[in-house]
Amino acid sequence: MQAEVSPDTDPESLVLERMRAALSQNAEEVLRLDDAASRDFGADSPRAAERGLLRVRALVRMDRIGEARSFAEDLVERYPDDPSARSAAAYMGIHPRPRGPSR
């Protein structure tokens, strides 16, 4: 039996819940859900960075460390002020370059 979803529930937040639930048991499912969400909601949706953080964590669980690092670098470059992007960078030990003119 499926739970009823109220009409005002953000469908992308439901995907994020499924991604979080899958993270500890099935990292490949996290990637599949993120790929589908990118198609359905767009790569620049308001929750894209949050999905990206979960993708980074799933890639690490799958021992795809280089891919996770590259993805985290892209996230922080694309969404420099987003807390999820900054969390992904911190998770991977990435120190983003400061914005603005260099001294």
C-alpha positions as CSV (number, residue, x, y, z in Angstrom):
1,M,0.0,0.0,0.0
2,Q,1.4,3.4,-1.0
3,A,1.3,6.4,1.3
4,E,-0.9,9.2,0.0
5,V,1.0,12.3,-1.2
6,S,-0.6,15.7,-0.6
7,P,-0.9,17.8,-3.8
8,D,1.4,20.5,-2.3
9,T,4.2,18.1,-1.6
10,D,7.4,18.9,-3.6
11,P,8.0,15.9,-5.8
12,E,11.7,16.5,-5.8
13,S,11.8,16.3,-2.0
14,L,10.2,12.8,-2.3
15,V,13.0,11.8,-4.5
16,L,15.5,13.1,-2.0
17,E,13.9,11.0,0.7
18,R,14.2,7.9,-1.4
19,M,17.8,8.8,-2.2
20,R,18.6,9.2,1.6
21,A,16.9,5.9,2.4
22,A,18.9,4.1,-0.4
23,L,22.3,5.6,0.6
24,S,23.2,3.0,3.3
25,Q,21.8,0.0,1.4
26,N,22.1,0.6,-2.3
27,A,24.4,3.3,-3.5
28,E,23.7,2.5,-7.1
29,E,20.0,3.3,-6.6
30,V,21.1,6.7,-5.4
31,L,22.8,7.3,-8.7
32,R,19.8,6.0,-10.6
33,L,17.4,8.2,-8.7
34,D,19.7,11.3,-9.2
35,D,20.0,10.6,-12.9
36,A,16.2,10.4,-13.2
37,A,15.7,13.5,-11.1
38,S,18.1,15.4,-13.3
39,R,16.0,14.5,-16.3
40,D,12.7,15.2,-14.6
41,F,13.6,18.3,-12.7
42,G,16.6,19.6,-14.5
43,A,20.2,19.8,-13.5
44,D,19.7,23.3,-12.1
45,S,16.6,22.6,-10.0
46,P,16.4,24.3,-6.5
47,R,17.4,20.9,-4.9
48,A,20.1,19.9,-7.4
49,A,23.0,20.6,-5.0
50,E,21.3,18.6,-2.3
51,R,20.9,15.7,-4.7
52,G,24.6,16.2,-5.7
53,L,25.7,15.8,-2.1
54,L,23.9,12.4,-1.9
55,R,25.5,11.4,-5.2
56,V,29.0,12.3,-3.9
57,R,28.4,10.2,-0.8
58,A,27.0,7.3,-2.9
59,L,30.1,7.4,-5.1
60,V,32.4,7.2,-2.1
61,R,30.4,4.2,-0.8
62,M,31.1,2.6,-4.2
63,D,34.8,3.3,-4.0
64,R,34.6,5.7,-6.9
65,I,36.6,8.4,-5.0
66,G,38.0,10.2,-8.0
67,E,34.6,10.6,-9.6
68,A,33.2,11.7,-6.2
69,R,35.9,14.4,-5.8
70,S,35.4,15.7,-9.4
71,F,31.6,15.8,-8.9
72,A,32.1,17.7,-5.5
73,E,34.4,20.2,-7.2
74,D,31.8,20.8,-9.9
75,L,29.1,21.2,-7.3
76,V,30.9,23.9,-5.3
77,E,31.9,25.7,-8.5
78,R,28.3,25.7,-9.8
79,Y,26.6,26.4,-6.5
80,P,29.3,28.2,-4.4
81,D,26.8,29.5,-1.8
82,D,24.7,26.4,-1.4
83,P,25.2,24.6,2.0
84,S,24.9,21.1,0.3
85,A,27.6,22.0,-2.2
86,R,29.8,23.2,0.6
87,S,29.1,20.0,2.5
88,A,30.1,17.9,-0.5
89,A,33.3,19.8,-0.8
90,A,34.1,19.4,2.9
91,Y,33.2,15.7,2.8
92,M,35.8,15.3,0.0
93,G,38.4,17.6,1.7
94,I,38.1,20.2,-1.1
95,H,38.9,23.8,-0.3
96,P,37.2,26.0,-2.8
97,R,39.1,28.9,-4.3
98,P,38.0,32.3,-3.0
99,R,35.9,34.2,-5.5
100,G,36.9,37.6,-6.7
101,P,40.2,39.1,-7.8
102,S,43.3,37.4,-6.6
103,R,45.9,39.4,-4.7
